[in-house]
Amino acid sequence: QVQLVETGGGLVQAGESLTLTCAASVRSFRTLNVAWFRQAPGKERDVVSIISWSGSMTHYVDSVKGRFTISRDNARRMVWLQMNDLKPDDTAVYYCAASGSAWNDRLDSSLYNYWGQGTQVTVSV
């Protein structure tokens, strides 16, 4: 059973930065693609960014390109999402998720078997 724990959320003002951390407690973590999803109130959960198992490939939703950076350290079983120039529209609960599926299937949320509990990010104007 993969366990993921997100930390690093909080309340910031627009233009500020936050770094989210996802820590995993399973040895096979290094074989899994990891994604950050977010869900704003009244909206569906959407992908924000994804990193391949090796870290060699990344994906970002258009709205965060140039502002967010995803990275990972397999030896430490951790993934980070560095979020710069935050905007009120970034307000959401952010979830870390992991999948053993192929990179081509990275946008299919149903293939992410492992999810964290979420961390709240609130950006004020």
CORJODA-V256868 format. One record per residue. PSI is psi in degrees with one decimal (* if undefined). Layout:
PSI / PSI
This chain:
120.2 / 134.3 / 130.1 / 136.0 / 121.7 / 141.7 / 165.4 / -4.7 / 171.2 / -170.2 / 122.1 / 167.2 / 156.7 / 137.1 / -15.1 / 179.9 / 155.2 / 151.6 / 121.1 / 143.6 / 137.2 / 118.9 / 130.5 / 151.8 / 44.9 / 143.7 / -28.7 / 5.8 / -35.9 / -10.5 / -1.6 / 136.9 / 144.1 / 136.8 / 153.0 / 126.6 / 163.9 / 151.7 / 115.8 / 158.2 / 128.3 / 5.7 / 165.2 / 160.7 / 126.6 / 151.8 / 144.5 / -49.4 / 151.5 / 145.3 / 137.8 / 167.4 / -34.4 / -13.5 / -0.4 / -17.3 / 140.6 / 159.1 / 139.4 / 141.5 / 148.8 / -36.1 / -15.4 / -4.0 / 133.5 / -11.4 / -34.8 / 146.9 / 128.4 / 143.1 / 166.3 / 158.8 / 103.6 / -31.2 / -34.3 / -4.8 / 49.6 / 148.5 / 141.1 / 151.4 / 104.9 / 121.5 / 114.0 / 160.0 / 51.5 / 147.0 / 156.9 / -31.7 / -11.7 / -6.7 / 123.9 / 171.2 / 127.7 / 131.1 / 140.4 / 138.7 / 152.2 / 146.4 / 142.6 / 8.7 / 170.5 / 154.7 / -35.7 / -21.6 / 16.0 / -24.6 / -3.1 / 101.2 / -23.2 / -15.0 / -1.1 / 108.3 / -22.2 / 130.3 / 145.7 / -177.8 / -12.8 / 152.8 / 135.3 / 131.4 / 123.4 / 125.3 / 118.5 / 156.9 / *
